[in-house]
């Protein structure tokens, strides 16, 4: 279940609430009781980790492809494969 951050525009109270996506939005502030409680826009709280994922999309360019005839910088031809 996602965690939503709420903030009261009347008294400034903040609260993180775990809710289902289909649950109704909370509107009553638990601090002051005013109908000024609303969801805040926040960053997603997950990261992709493991082989094949970069911290930023395609951080490093892919290595150059070697021609079938080989070349001096080809790892397969230099014995570093």
N, C-alpha and C positions, 0 to 999 in steps of 0.2 A: 504494500500500500504506500502511496506517496505521502510525503510530509509537506504540508503547506504552512507558510509563514503568514500569520495574520497580524494586523496592526490597527489600533483604534485611532481614528483621525481626531477624536475629541480629547482623550486623555494621554494618548501616546503609548498605551500598554501594548506589549508584543507577546505573541504566543505561537509556538509551533504545534500544529495539530495533525495527527495521522488520520487521514480520511480516505475512503474509497473515492474513485474518480466520479462516480455517480451520486455521491452524497451531496445534500444541499449546502450551499455556501453559508458560513456562519455570519450573522450580522449583529448580534447583541454582544457588546463588550463585557467580558467577565469582571473587569475592574470597575467600570463606572456605570454599567447597565445601559448605556446609550446605544442606539442603533447606528453606530459609526464604525463597526468592525469590518474589515475587508481584507481580502487576500493581497499579498505583496508579490510583485514580480521578482523572482530570484533565479539564480543560475542553477542549472541541472546538477544534481549531486552524484554523478557517476563518472567513471573513467573507463576507457577501453584499455585492457592490459593483455599482454601475452604476445606471442609471435604474430607478426603481420599488422600490428597497430602501432601508430606513431603518436607522440605527444601532440604534434600538430600534423594536419593532413599532409602526407607525402613530404615529410621534413627533408629527406635526402633524395636526390634524383636517383633513378635506377641505374645500375652499372651498365656500361655500354655492352652491346652484344657483339660477340666475336664472329668474324666471317669463317666459313668452313675452311678456308685456306690458312687461317691463323694470322697472327701478327706479333710483333715484338712485345707489345704490352699485354697480350692475352695470357691469363693465368694458366690456361691449359697447356700453352706452348712453353712456358718458363719453368714448369715443374712444380708450381705452387698450388695446384688444384687440389 
